[in-house]
Amino acid sequence: MANEDHFRKLERMYLSAPINAFFAPTMRIGEGSAEVDVTVRRDFFHAAHAVHGALYFKMLDDAAFFAANSLVDDVFVLTVSFNLYLTRPITDGEMKAMGRVVHHSRRLILAEAELVDGQGHQLGRGSGSFMPSKIRLSPQVGYK
């Protein structure tokens, strides 16, 4: 059964992270899923005038991570490993990462994410493994 209060607290925790002041993302979390949206800006570009892969990684990892943490309501999960593929450059518009859990056991969660532009063209894909940590979900980590 979905835990809407848990999902909203995770969304607030995500937005409270200092790095997100720079990227200005939005996040929506559901049961085993998460979406992250970012509007492209020139200050995200590498020298060849397209969005740097660091933002691709961040968005894919964030979507997969929060899809995983949506299924764990007592502790922060940790990214153990993450693989990504950069499939298309982007220079303007919107970027959306959509994550979903594909496997969940007591100690291991596997999640995938896809990154698309505003027209739905794939920009990248990623998959990661996540494990529950000992860090409690609490107001100290922005979970409120």
Secondary structure, DSSP 8 states (H G I E B T S, - for coil): ---HHHHHHHHHHHHHSTHHHHH--EEEEETTEEEEEEE--GGGB-TTSSB-HHHHHHHHHHHHHHHHHTT-SSEEEEEEEEEEEE-----SSEEEEEEEEEEE-SS-EEEEEEEEETT--EEEEEEEEEEEEEEE-SGGGT--
